[in-house]
Amino acid sequence: MDELLKIIAMLRDKEHGCPWDAKQTFKSIAPHTLEEVYEVVDTLERADYSHLANELGDLLFQVVFYAQLGKEAGIFDFDVIVNEITQKLLTRHPHVFPDATIESFGVKAKLSPEQVEGKWEEIKTEERQNKAGADVSILDDIPKAFPAITRARKIQKRAASVGFDWPDSSGVLEKVGEEAVELKEAISSGATAAIDEELGDLLFSLVNLARHLKVDPETSLRQANEKFEYRFRNLETRVNASGKSMEEHTLESLEDYWQAVKAETAN
């Protein structure tokens, strides 16, 4: 770690460092951080573990880069980052560290995974109240920069933690049906604003349904993307073999190809 921290400092050196690294800011680095996170996730989903260490290294580079920027600005350094996460882990796991110290490890409380998660939420709520005082919402500190599906799931989970939730998935499924009907009515009216709103409500309800079914909607959608891409590429192969372009085929003939591909690639 010491060597890595030195390398980052050298790269940021105004006289002898790298011009690209030297001109970066907190804001300019953010998009690169997102890219590296997605590359790690992609490696995991493809089970490409031989390249995982490399991708994690790229992600670690982002953290160290922020540490260097913080140090230069006199805000924080790498040690502060490590201390922050260390203290957070100790205080948020009282069932493992009763006194919030490493020394107190060993006296385990008998808590189920659900009880642990509930305790985790209680501690986070207390932390939010300490930061904001009495004027605090359960929805505070959910980043607006999250992908919409991820943020929707976080919002719903927070609301559910204080009892504002459907008792089971059947109620949510009915809500999905209601939202679908309302979207259909909006489409019939031709009102663009209403269509936009009702589509958003339907998507929000679908995310809620996924949460109740204990399915990650982001992962499900990525899998659906992959399945569609795989099948569409197979369709393209069949179309190319026919000697005609995609545009020269009727929708009916393309549908026949599609159904053939689905039958062939069905799980």
C-alpha positions as CSV (number, residue, x, y, z in Angstrom):
1,M,0.0,0.0,0.0
2,D,2.8,2.4,0.8
3,E,4.3,1.9,-2.6
4,L,1.0,2.4,-4.3
5,L,0.4,5.6,-2.3
6,K,3.8,6.9,-3.4
7,I,3.2,6.1,-7.0
8,I,-0.1,8.1,-7.0
9,A,1.6,11.0,-5.3
10,M,4.3,10.9,-8.0
11,L,1.7,10.7,-10.8
12,R,0.1,13.9,-9.4
13,D,3.5,15.7,-9.1
14,K,3.1,19.0,-11.0
15,E,6.7,19.0,-12.4
16,H,7.5,15.4,-13.1
17,G,4.2,13.6,-12.9
18,C,1.7,12.6,-15.6
19,P,-0.2,15.5,-17.1
20,W,-3.5,13.6,-17.3
21,D,-3.3,12.5,-13.6
22,A,-2.1,15.9,-12.5
23,K,-5.1,17.8,-13.9
24,Q,-7.8,15.5,-12.5
25,T,-10.3,16.6,-9.8
26,F,-12.8,14.8,-7.6
27,K,-15.5,15.5,-10.1
28,S,-13.6,14.5,-13.2
29,I,-12.6,11.1,-11.7
30,A,-16.1,10.1,-10.7
31,P,-17.1,8.8,-14.2
32,H,-14.0,6.6,-14.2
33,T,-14.8,5.2,-10.8
34,L,-18.3,4.1,-12.1
35,E,-16.6,2.5,-15.1
36,E,-14.3,0.5,-12.9
37,V,-17.1,-0.6,-10.6
38,Y,-19.1,-1.9,-13.7
39,E,-16.0,-3.7,-15.0
40,V,-15.6,-5.5,-11.6
41,V,-19.3,-6.5,-11.7
42,D,-19.0,-7.7,-15.3
43,T,-16.0,-9.8,-14.4
44,L,-17.9,-11.3,-11.5
45,E,-21.0,-12.1,-13.5
46,R,-18.9,-13.8,-16.2
47,A,-17.1,-15.7,-13.4
48,D,-13.8,-14.5,-15.0
49,Y,-11.9,-14.9,-11.7
50,S,-8.5,-15.0,-13.4
51,H,-8.9,-11.3,-14.2
52,L,-10.8,-10.3,-11.0
53,A,-7.6,-9.3,-9.1
54,N,-6.6,-7.0,-12.0
55,E,-10.1,-5.3,-12.1
56,L,-10.1,-4.9,-8.3
57,G,-6.7,-3.3,-8.5
58,D,-8.1,-0.7,-11.0
59,L,-10.9,0.0,-8.5
60,L,-8.4,0.3,-5.6
61,F,-6.5,2.8,-7.7
62,Q,-9.6,5.0,-7.7
63,V,-9.8,4.9,-3.9
64,V,-6.2,5.8,-3.6
65,F,-6.5,8.6,-6.2
66,Y,-9.3,10.1,-4.1
67,A,-7.1,9.8,-1.0
68,Q,-4.3,11.7,-2.8
69,L,-6.8,14.4,-3.9
70,G,-8.1,14.7,-0.3
71,K,-4.6,14.9,1.1
72,E,-3.6,17.7,-1.3
73,A,-6.8,19.6,-0.3
74,G,-6.1,19.1,3.4
75,I,-9.5,17.3,3.8
76,F,-8.5,13.7,4.5
77,D,-5.9,11.1,3.5
78,F,-5.8,7.3,3.1
79,D,-5.4,6.7,6.8
80,V,-8.6,8.6,7.5
81,I,-10.4,6.6,4.8
82,V,-9.3,3.3,6.4
83,N,-10.2,4.6,9.9
84,E,-13.7,5.6,8.7
85,I,-14.5,2.1,7.4
86,T,-12.9,0.4,10.3
87,Q,-15.0,2.2,12.9
88,K,-18.1,1.7,10.8
89,L,-17.6,-2.0,10.6
90,L,-17.0,-2.2,14.4
91,T,-20.0,-0.1,15.4
92,R,-22.4,-1.7,12.9
93,H,-21.6,-5.3,14.0
94,P,-22.4,-5.3,17.8
95,H,-23.3,-8.9,17.5
96,V,-19.6,-9.6,16.5
97,F,-17.8,-6.7,18.4
98,P,-20.0,-6.0,21.5
99,D,-17.8,-3.1,22.6
100,A,-17.1,-1.8,19.0
101,T,-13.5,-2.9,19.4
102,I,-11.4,-5.6,17.9
103,E,-10.6,-6.8,21.4
104,S,-14.2,-7.6,22.1
105,F,-14.4,-10.1,19.2
106,G,-15.4,-13.6,20.3
107,V,-18.6,-13.1,22.2
108,K,-21.2,-13.7,19.5
109,A,-24.9,-12.9,20.0
110,K,-27.3,-15.5,18.5
111,L,-28.9,-13.4,15.8
112,S,-30.5,-14.6,12.6
113,P,-29.4,-13.0,9.3
114,E,-32.8,-11.1,9.3
115,Q,-32.2,-9.8,12.9
116,V,-28.7,-8.7,11.9
117,E,-30.0,-6.8,9.0
118,G,-32.6,-5.2,11.2
119,K,-30.0,-4.2,13.7
120,W,-27.9,-2.8,10.9
121,E,-30.8,-0.5,9.8
122,E,-31.3,0.7,13.4
123,I,-27.7,1.7,13.7
124,K,-27.7,3.5,10.4
125,T,-30.9,5.3,11.4
126,E,-29.2,6.4,14.6
127,E,-26.1,7.6,12.6
128,R,-28.4,9.7,10.3
129,Q,-30.1,11.2,13.3
130,N,-26.8,12.1,14.9
131,K,-25.7,13.8,11.6
132,A,-29.0,15.7,11.0
133,G,-30.5,16.2,14.4
134,A,-34.2,15.9,14.9
135,D,-35.1,16.9,11.4
136,V,-34.3,13.6,9.8
137,S,-36.0,11.4,7.2
138,I,-35.6,7.6,6.9
139,L,-34.8,8.4,3.2
140,D,-31.9,10.6,4.0
141,D,-28.5,9.9,2.4
142,I,-29.8,7.7,-0.4
143,P,-27.6,9.1,-3.2
144,K,-29.5,10.7,-6.1
145,A,-26.7,9.6,-8.4
146,F,-27.6,5.9,-8.0
147,P,-29.1,4.2,-11.1
148,A,-32.8,4.7,-10.9
149,I,-33.6,1.0,-10.3
150,T,-31.1,0.8,-7.5
151,R,-32.4,4.0,-5.9
152,A,-36.0,2.8,-6.1
153,R,-35.1,-0.4,-4.3
154,K,-33.2,1.5,-1.6
155,I,-36.1,3.9,-1.1
156,Q,-38.6,1.0,-0.8
157,K,-36.3,-0.9,1.6
158,R,-36.0,2.1,3.8
159,A,-39.8,2.7,3.9
160,A,-40.3,-1.0,4.6
161,S,-37.9,-0.8,7.6
162,V,-40.5,1.4,9.4
163,G,-43.5,-0.7,8.5
164,F,-44.6,1.1,5.3
165,D,-44.8,-2.0,3.1
166,W,-47.1,-4.6,1.6
167,P,-47.4,-7.7,3.9
168,D,-46.5,-10.0,1.0
169,S,-45.9,-10.1,-2.8
170,S,-49.5,-10.7,-3.7
171,G,-50.5,-7.1,-2.9
172,V,-47.5,-5.8,-4.9
173,L,-48.5,-8.0,-7.9
174,E,-52.0,-6.5,-7.8
175,K,-50.5,-3.0,-7.7
176,V,-48.4,-3.8,-10.8
177,G,-51.6,-4.8,-12.5
178,E,-53.2,-1.5,-11.5
179,E,-50.3,0.5,-12.8
180,A,-50.4,-1.4,-16.1
181,V,-54.0,-0.5,-16.5
182,E,-53.3,3.2,-15.7
183,L,-50.5,3.2,-18.2
184,K,-52.8,1.7,-20.9
185,E,-55.3,4.5,-20.1
186,A,-52.6,7.1,-20.4
187,I,-51.5,5.7,-23.7
188,S,-55.1,5.9,-25.0
189,S,-55.3,9.5,-24.0
190,G,-52.1,10.3,-25.9
191,A,-51.0,12.6,-23.1
192,T,-47.2,12.4,-23.1
193,A,-46.7,13.7,-19.5
194,A,-49.3,11.1,-18.2
195,I,-47.6,8.3,-20.1
196,D,-44.2,9.3,-18.7
197,E,-45.6,9.4,-15.1
198,E,-47.6,6.1,-15.3
199,L,-44.6,4.3,-16.9
200,G,-42.5,5.4,-14.0
201,D,-45.1,4.2,-11.5
202,L,-45.2,0.8,-13.2
203,L,-41.4,0.5,-13.2
204,F,-41.3,1.5,-9.5
205,S,-43.9,-1.2,-8.7
206,L,-42.0,-3.8,-10.6
207,V,-38.9,-2.9,-8.6
208,N,-41.0,-3.3,-5.4
209,L,-42.2,-6.7,-6.6
210,A,-38.6,-7.8,-7.2
211,R,-37.7,-6.8,-3.7
212,H,-40.6,-8.8,-2.2
213,L,-39.5,-11.8,-4.3
214,K,-35.9,-11.3,-3.0
215,V,-34.7,-10.8,-6.5
216,D,-32.3,-8.0,-7.5
217,P,-34.0,-6.1,-10.3
218,E,-30.8,-4.7,-11.7
219,T,-29.3,-8.2,-12.0
220,S,-32.6,-9.5,-13.5
221,L,-32.6,-6.8,-16.1
222,R,-28.9,-7.3,-17.0
223,Q,-29.7,-11.0,-17.5
224,A,-32.6,-10.2,-19.7
225,N,-30.4,-7.9,-21.7
226,E,-27.8,-10.7,-22.1
227,K,-30.5,-13.2,-23.1
228,F,-32.0,-10.8,-25.7
229,E,-28.6,-10.0,-27.1
230,Y,-27.7,-13.6,-27.4
231,R,-30.9,-14.5,-29.2
232,F,-30.9,-11.5,-31.4
233,R,-27.3,-12.3,-32.6
234,N,-28.6,-15.8,-33.4
235,L,-31.5,-14.3,-35.3
236,E,-29.0,-12.1,-37.3
237,T,-27.0,-15.2,-38.2
238,R,-30.2,-16.9,-39.6
239,V,-31.2,-13.8,-41.5
240,N,-27.7,-13.5,-43.0
241,A,-27.8,-17.1,-44.1
242,S,-31.1,-16.4,-45.9
243,G,-29.3,-14.1,-48.3
244,K,-31.6,-11.2,-47.5
245,S,-31.1,-8.2,-45.2
246,M,-33.1,-7.7,-42.1
247,E,-35.1,-4.9,-43.8
248,E,-36.0,-7.2,-46.6
249,H,-37.8,-9.7,-44.3
250,T,-41.4,-9.2,-43.2
251,L,-42.1,-8.8,-39.5
252,E,-43.8,-12.2,-39.6
253,S,-40.8,-14.0,-41.0
254,L,-38.5,-12.3,-38.4
255,E,-40.9,-13.5,-35.7
256,D,-40.6,-17.1,-37.1
257,Y,-36.8,-16.8,-36.9
258,W,-37.2,-15.4,-33.4
259,Q,-39.4,-18.3,-32.2
260,A,-37.0,-20.8,-33.7
261,V,-34.1,-19.2,-31.9
262,K,-36.1,-19.2,-28.6
263,A,-36.9,-22.9,-29.0
264,E,-33.3,-23.7,-29.7
265,T,-31.9,-21.6,-26.8
266,A,-34.6,-22.3,-24.2
267,N,-33.2,-23.2,-20.8
